[in-house]
Amino acid sequence: ALFTDPADLPSTNYDFIVIGAGTAGSVVASRLSEDLTKKVLVIEAGVDDTGNLNVEVPFFAPLALGTAVDWNYTTVAQPGLNGRSITVPRGYVLGGSSAINFLGWTLGSQDYYNKLASITGDSGWGWASMQGFFKRVSTLVPPTDNPTITPDEIPTSNGNGPLHVNLPNVDLEPDQRVFASAKSFQSSSDSNLKRFKYTTDQNNGNAIGFGYNQVNAGGGSRTTSATAYLHPALNSRNNIDVVINTRVTRLVKSGDAGSVPVFKSVEVATSKGGAKTTFTASKEVILSAGTIGTAQILLLSGIGPQADLGSKTIVNAPQVGKNVRDHPLLSLFWSVNSNRTYDDFLRDSSLQNTALNEWFATKGGIFSASPVNVLGFMRLPQTFFTPARPDPASGPNAPNTELIFVDGFVPSDTNPLPATGHFMSIICVLLSPTSVGSIKISSNTDIFTQPLIDYNVLGTDFDTQAMVQAMKDAQTYVGTSVGGVNQFTKDGYLQDPFGSFAPAASGSDADKIAFMRAHADTIHHPVGSARMGSAASGGSDGVVDSRLRVKGVSGLRIVDASVLPIIPEAHTQAAVYTVAERASDLIKQDNGMSSGSTTNSHASAPPAHSPPPPPPPHLGNQHNGPNPNGHGHH
Ligand SMILES: Cc1cc2nc3c(=O)[nH]c(=O)nc-3n(C[C@H](O)[C@H](O)[C@H](O)COP(=O)(O)OP(=O)(O)OC[C@H]3O[C@@H](n4cnc5c(N)ncnc54)[C@H](O)[C@@H]3O)c2cc1C
């Protein structure tokens, strides 16, 4: 059942305790509770997801940021960004970040998973195995509303899982221009242009190419790990309890197994300085609090680098909070000769009303898809790599960079929405960054104080030069004619680079780097703070082993984005879901439970969360209701 106060839980003893009902935690809790003889407790710091339009309406995804469903963290000052500190949104809600993310559904390449297998020495992380776990997660629901999508454009890599994924419901102006360009570029004799390819499916192992953005919004509403996994388990089983509004303050040593400390107890509180309660698992505690939360909880529990924790160290785990990576992003803008872009929707509440009413009535229309219809993954030019600047991607068929085409202006703190005009934006993303950051706590802090988050954005020469190349690639993409035709300017659609981007577009590499340092952000894909160890080091560089057990302790496992030793060259949620599916099998195997379910055990439709239409939120305002955590957004 769902509880809002830990004092109301029927017991303090469970078989399994899952910390965090986020993307991974909801999968694991749901899978473990398939064994009706095992009792599962899930502890979630955040709020219920039910009835929140910013969570349910796919187009509203950006509106959830800075609200009560966001942890609302910020980074420490970033030297690579002129000392700016940037926001770090994370889901503070059932479903975790899967409930507030931008819905892109990209698995990453075969090379990525095979590299994971070779790093960890565990073939179970390789593509052949992980492709099967991916198929347990998602089902492709064809779009109902977009006649431009033909049957041969429907991706085939999704399986029959409970997460419903769709293609864009509405045709937008950049879409066919992007595809026509890619189709002509890939057959060009110019090796620079040949890097831009067309694909119908970025999730089939070959991630490279420009195609439709698959999004976890099958049927027109967002599906999350809560709607697809957690709520169906709660609705159909008595052996799973979930408590929200409750933070794990630390893991508590519950005994010793020989010389190894056992960590099967969990201390919680609902407010800073509030009463603490302890829950104990007879089998395992599974830490799924995400790259930031997991590192913070481990450090507050005395599991971390002795060099930082000093006398508070219970287990010296030098890699906790290290090896953190995120993908830098940078938005570029062009004026366009069109009045069909998103820009008017961002400015005009009557247009929003109409679109929201259509969404309520049919789950269709512009609000039924994410704000992104098309994106592409590509390699850096081969000439970019030198012995001093090797390719950091996980293999020769893994992408280095990404271009996301947006049918309107992408507003941000440093580039607010212009009052007038129509725009196309291209978001450049660096998928294979070399900058490494960290998560730390300062002494005498607690779980109610945000940790020190340092992504070290654009902290290396490789990263700044690769972003320069991505900017040039975006300009090449929209600026090149093939067979005498430029798909973007042929009918007068694309005009000049706009605003702060204009001088960088025509300027030198130094101008581009100055623009990047002033405006770059990240795309909120942090991984790595509790990484799996490498076989080459005998595991000594890992926080967890390849079965995700925390090294040096007993009873504790980590399942979330933090365990990934390298960052996927993709948006990260599909990897996290897939890792969580395999982890659920590993936990079942290690506890003598039957595993390997490949059927969809949660086939029931996500619960309908549709209240009567309220007044639409203001799309331009990203701060409608601050998170009570008050971590000082901006
Ligand atoms: C704004 C945004 C946009 C994104 N866009 C995309 C996208 O388009 N496509 C994509 O693939 N990926 C995207 N991502 C990334 C993706 O969502 C994450 O990689 C993924 O969801 C991480 O899953 P996780 O299980 O590791 O963590 P989370 O899903 O964040 O789950 C962690 C959970 O633990 C809880 N928790 C933390 N600390 C505690 C504590 N002390 N006590 C109890 N509970 C705690 C949290 O509240 C949360 O529910 C985006 C992320 C964000 C934030």
The ligand as an ORCA input file, in Angstrom:
! r2SCAN-3c Opt
* xyz 0 1
  C      15.171     17.401    -16.488
  C      15.698     16.066    -16.959
  C      15.608     15.747    -18.307
  C      16.071     14.501    -18.750
  N      15.807     14.136    -20.039
  C      16.033     12.853    -20.404
  C      15.574     12.371    -21.659
  O      14.908     13.080    -22.442
  N      15.844     11.081    -21.986
  C      16.568     10.273    -21.164
  O      16.837      9.135    -21.529
  N      17.008     10.695    -19.960
  C      16.722     11.950    -19.555
  N      17.104     12.364    -18.320
  C      17.942     11.459    -17.492
  C      17.170     10.288    -16.901
  O      15.898     10.715    -16.476
  C      17.994      9.707    -15.737
  O      19.218      9.212    -16.240
  C      17.317      8.553    -15.014
  O      15.974      8.830    -14.772
  C      18.048      8.282    -13.698
  O      17.418      7.232    -13.011
  P      17.891      6.840    -11.530
  O      17.076      5.683    -11.134
  O      19.361      6.719    -11.502
  O      17.537      8.111    -10.622
  P      16.140      8.838    -10.348
  O      15.136      8.455    -11.370
  O      16.436     10.274    -10.190
  O      15.639      8.220     -8.973
  C      16.197      8.499     -7.718
  C      15.067      8.507     -6.698
  O      15.620      8.449     -5.398
  C      14.947      9.379     -4.578
  N      15.845      9.751     -3.485
  C      17.002     10.435     -3.585
  N      17.554     10.601     -2.368
  C      16.724      9.989     -1.480
  C      16.746      9.818     -0.067
  N      17.730     10.326      0.702
  N      15.730      9.141      0.517
  C      14.719      8.621     -0.236
  N      14.650      8.770     -1.573
  C      15.643      9.446     -2.184
  C      14.601     10.513     -5.514
  O      13.601     11.359     -5.010
  C      14.212      9.764     -6.772
  O      12.854      9.416     -6.785
  C      16.684     13.608    -17.841
  C      16.769     13.936    -16.483
  C      16.269     15.148    -16.033
  C      16.326     15.458    -14.570
*
